[in-house]
Each structure stands twice: as C-alpha cells, then as structure tokens.
Amino acid sequence: MSTATSEAARRRTFAVISHPDAGKSTMTEALALHASAITQAGAVHGKAGRRGVTSDWMEMERARGISITSAALRFDYRGHMFNLVDTPGHADFSEDTYRVLAAVDCAVMLLDAAKGMEPQTMKLFEVCRHRRIPVITFVNKWDRPGQEPLELLDEIEERTGLRPTPVTWPIGVAGNFHGVVDRMEGRAVRYTRTPGGATKALETELTPEQGAAELGADWTRAWEETDLLAAIGAEHDQKAFEAHESTPVLFGAALSNFGVARLLDVLVDLAPAPAPRPDVEGTVRPLDAPFSGLVFKVQANMDPAHRDRIAFVRVCSGRFERGMVLTHAATGRPFATKYAQSVFGQERATIDEAYPGDVVGLVNATALRPGDTLYEGKPVEFPPIPSFAPEHFAVARSRSTAKSKQFRRGIDQLDGEGVIQVLRSDLRGDQAPVLAAVGPMQFEVVQHRLATEFGAEIILDRLEYTLALRTDAESAEVLRRQRGAEVLSRSRDQALLAVFTDQWRMRSIQREHEGLTLEPLIAGRGIPGATG
Ligand SMILES: Nc1nc2c(ncn2[C@@H]2O[C@H](COP(=O)(O)OP(=O)(O)OP(=O)(O)O)[C@@H](O)[C@H]2O)c(=O)[nH]1
C-alpha cells in the first residue's frame, strides 16, 4: 500500500452540523477536548462568556450568539487523524455550509433532545442526501427534559427516510440522564458530571446487578427498549450507512461531555475514510495519484494579528508537501505553497505534509476561490461547488466617494471569498454593484466587514427582486427590456443572471416571449433542487 493510501485510511474528515443552538460549537469543543487537542473547552469559538477567538468581525457572531465562520480543527485520536470542519448554523449562511460539506466524508448531525427535527435539520439532512454524505446522528442535551427516545427515532425515520440504528440507548428519560446502554458493545456505562464540564466526563461500566440496584426502573426500561430495538432489527449496517440509507444514533450531552468519547470511537470505527474522488468527467483520481486538492473555503482577516487571506484546501489525492508548486486548474498558473498552515481556532501551525482527507490552509492565496482545484502532475479538475439561487438583492454604494477604491477592493475580496454573490451591469456601473444573498444576514456581514476591514461604510438599497435564473446573451437582449426584471452578470464566473420581482412576473414574461433561456440555479437556504 502506498503511503497516501495508508495515511488516508487513518483519516476521518467530518463536519458537525445542526439547526442553530443544538450545541454544535459545544460539541466541537467537547470532541477536541476529549481528543486532548485543547486543554480547556472554549478555546475554539469565542462566543459570549468563553475564552477564544477575537477577530473584529467575530464581534458580530458574539453579539448574535451564532457562528458565522468555520474553524478547521485537526487532532489525533486512537491513532487516527481527525479533521473537523465546523460550519455556520444559521440558514442564511447555508451556502457556506454547502461548500464545507463538499470537503467532508461524513457528517455528525446534532438534534436537540427537546426540539427534535427542526427546519434547518431537515434542510441539512437533504443536503447530505444530495451529496451522498453518510450521517451519524447525535441526540444532544439529554440532560434536559425532552422527547421520548422511541418517538425521536420515528421522527427521524419519517422525516428523512433514513433508518435510525441506535449505537447507544439512554438510561433515564431526557432530563434524568444516568448513562447509556451501548448496543454495539453490549454493555452499560454510567456518566458522572465533572465540575464545569471542562474535563472528560467520568464513565463507569455498570454490571447488571449494580444497574438494577442503583438505577431501578430506568435501568429496566432501557434494557426493555433495547430488546425492542433488536426485535425490529434496528442494527447498524455499514453498507446502508455509507449508502445514506441508515444513520447510527447516539444519545448524550455535549455540555457535560456525556457520550462524546463514544462519538469519537464511532467516528473511528464507522465513519468512512477518504475515498478516491471523481473529477468533472467522472474519472476517479486514485488516492495514490499525485497531489490534488479542492478549495472549499476562502477566508480573509480571520484574525487581526494575521491580516491575510487563507484558502482551505481538502487534500483529495497524493501527498501534500509544503513548498511544492502546484497548478491552479482554473487558470493553469503555478501556485507556490510556501505558507501552508493548519488553522485551529486562533492557533495556527505550519503544516509540512498532508494526506487525503486533511485540510490545509494556504496563506495569501489571492487567486483561489471556493470550488477551485489544485494539482500536481496529471491535470485534474473536480466538479465545481454550485452556487445557490439568491433570494435577496441590494445595491451597494460607498458612503463616501473618497473611499471608492477601498469599497471596490473590499467588494472584490468578499466576492472572492464567496461571502456574497456580486452582480454587475453596465447600466448601474462598477460603483453600484448588486449584492445577491441567500439569506439577508449575509448583507450584515458585508456591511460590517467593509467598514471594519476596509474602512468603507456602505449604503445598501434593497431591491424588490426575489428570484434569479441563469440566462444567455440572446435571451438577455429581450429580458433587459422587461419591467420587473433585470439582467446582471455574476462577477465570480461572468454567468448571466436574470432577476425577477417574483415567479408570476417571470412566468408572464416567459409566456409573452417563447423560447427564452431561463435555467434554475440550486435552490437557496440549504435545499438543493429545482427552483420554480
Ligand atoms: N443543557 C445542555 N445545554 C447544552 C448542551 N450542549 C449545548 N448546550 C447549550 O446550548 C446552547 C447552544 O449551544 P452552541 O454550542 O452555542 O450551539 P450552536 O449549535 O453552535 O449554535 P450556533 O453557533 O448558533 O449554530 C448553549 O447555551 C450551550 O451551552 C447540552 O448537552 N446540554
């Protein structure tokens, strides 16, 4: 076996995803803590009350209590190298989440024990189905009152079509959590809270005698229910899991680290290792082929101490070695990788080599955009990451003409990162680009970052469009003359987009002018599929 193949086999690259507030940041910290990557929970994200990152624009995250940025964490566990790519939870940033999911081999879906399936949970399950990403489900916050576990399983099955196969089963109802029956290992463990939740949870194995004596009815019920699960055949099936037909389920509480160690073990034992990836033509690039990687995220100014632009690359094949000169597939230009880093919350470390599944941060990668391929040797290009159909539009102008240079530089930068889609038309001119967003909160990020990072205060005028479809030059001629419509060119790829006030306007124009080219983009806010 080549080194790239054997190194790939011990990689686990995954994302933690959930509806906002289900505990994604808490879980990310807890996983890294268990794997001893960080010494105290709270070092990853800088949300209210926690120690951590302090970049300017993360003030906004703190004020709102949500995560907008993603951190890429790398840690060792049981001889395996974990790459945990964190995603924003809010639906307005689902385009970013979609890009991150292009880089992982597996997803951990958190459910809030009390809330079960929430709107963003559904959408994320749908995205995973679309991308064929196997999902491990973790029912979180079992330390608080919540739903019946069997009801939760039914809900998962009904609403996602995935067969839930519990790995662990809770002892005690939500809010009265003692421990779990480990169905795969055939044993039971008791969890004991540790002060502050900042260290590993204490886990003790319970014998049947101890369990029955100490936990009484809760113990009996947990075993009765696991018998029931066995009777209905809710057993893990690796093939079905990898084919996105079933989902292993665990119960726990990230805040107290209950069940977190078991999740790490499940990731080692069940989550798929990086596999060879197909390129745009569907030809698979073997893991031991020369280096190739996919840029899935670009982020600038993550940290005031390092005002630079980092492209996050997922290694798809071969060995990455810092200093190697790669080819940027989009332009055919060489790309030197002198500054390669792993980015761990605020911490950065130089990375000298990496293998399939690893995430490498390339510093000052001004030419790279999300979806780009880098390679060595035989050329390859991976399928592009589709852009979502924007549903919110606004014209941006610099508040002061003296700042127009900064304004344009800032807009170009944010466009390159994929923070927002930038659309232009000759009619409006370069000083009045149209910003197109999947969710309105993206506008706030743009406004905030332009002001704090580029010194350009902007005025945003919302436009009444709600729908964007791809068109061509010929149809554009007709569409430009229509009321309630406009044709704009997307800066990122020069695609011509026709925007409309609504479906009805679009349909009536279509009826009046037969044969117009109008193709749907991927539907926004997390649901791939056709737009109207
Ligand atoms: N009781 C309890 N609370 C939890 C648990 N996990 C997380 N929380 C709390 O739930 C709230 C939300 O947790 P976060 O980790 O910030 O959630 P998130 O999903 O990252 O939220 P976004 O960043 O908005 O996506 C916080 O107040 C946590 O302390 C848990 O297991 N039990």
The ligand as a Tripos MOL2 file, in Angstrom:
@<TRIPOS>MOLECULE
LIG
   32    34     1     0     0
SMALL
NO_CHARGES

@<TRIPOS>ATOM
      1 N1        -28.1950   21.5320   28.8570 N.pl3     1 LIG1
      2 C1        -27.3950   21.4670   27.8070 C.ar      1 LIG1
      3 N2        -27.1080   22.5750   27.1190 N.ar      1 LIG1
      4 C2        -26.2940   22.4690   26.0600 C.ar      1 LIG1
      5 C3        -25.7450   21.2260   25.6420 C.ar      1 LIG1
      6 N3        -24.9980   21.4480   24.5410 N.ar      1 LIG1
      7 C4        -25.0630   22.7750   24.3010 C.ar      1 LIG1
      8 N4        -25.8440   23.3940   25.2060 N.ar      1 LIG1
      9 C5        -26.1620   24.8150   25.3060 C.3       1 LIG1
     10 O1        -26.9490   25.1690   24.1760 O.3       1 LIG1
     11 C6        -26.6360   26.4990   23.7570 C.3       1 LIG1
     12 C7        -26.2400   26.4820   22.2880 C.3       1 LIG1
     13 O2        -25.0290   25.7680   22.1390 O.3       1 LIG1
     14 P1        -23.9730   26.1230   20.9940 P.3       1 LIG1
     15 O3        -22.8970   25.1240   21.0940 O.co2     1 LIG1
     16 O4        -23.6010   27.5620   21.0420 O.co2     1 LIG1
     17 O5        -24.9040   25.8760   19.7260 O.3       1 LIG1
     18 P2        -24.5790   26.0190   18.2020 P.3       1 LIG1
     19 O6        -25.3680   24.9440   17.5500 O.co2     1 LIG1
     20 O7        -23.1220   26.0650   17.9730 O.co2     1 LIG1
     21 O8        -25.2070   27.3700   17.8110 O.3       1 LIG1
     22 P3        -24.8640   28.2530   16.5140 P.3       1 LIG1
     23 O9        -23.4710   28.7040   16.6920 O.co2     1 LIG1
     24 O10       -25.8540   29.3400   16.5600 O.co2     1 LIG1
     25 O11       -25.0170   27.3520   15.3530 O.co2     1 LIG1
     26 C8        -25.5210   26.9780   24.6690 C.3       1 LIG1
     27 O12       -26.0890   27.7470   25.6920 O.3       1 LIG1
     28 C9        -24.9360   25.6920   25.2320 C.3       1 LIG1
     29 O13       -24.3470   25.8510   26.4790 O.3       1 LIG1
     30 C10       -26.0720   20.0600   26.4080 C.ar      1 LIG1
     31 O14       -25.6470   18.9520   26.1210 O.2       1 LIG1
     32 N5        -26.8960   20.2500   27.4550 N.ar      1 LIG1
@<TRIPOS>BOND
     1     1     2 1
     2     2     3 ar
     3     2    32 ar
     4     3     4 ar
     5     4     5 ar
     6     4     8 ar
     7     5     6 ar
     8     5    30 ar
     9     6     7 ar
    10     7     8 ar
    11     8     9 1
    12     9    10 1
    13     9    28 1
    14    10    11 1
    15    11    12 1
    16    11    26 1
    17    12    13 1
    18    13    14 1
    19    14    15 2
    20    14    16 1
    21    14    17 1
    22    17    18 1
    23    18    19 2
    24    18    20 1
    25    18    21 1
    26    21    22 1
    27    22    23 2
    28    22    24 1
    29    22    25 1
    30    26    27 1
    31    26    28 1
    32    28    29 1
    33    30    31 2
    34    30    32 ar
@<TRIPOS>SUBSTRUCTURE
     1 LIG1         1 GROUP 0 **** ****
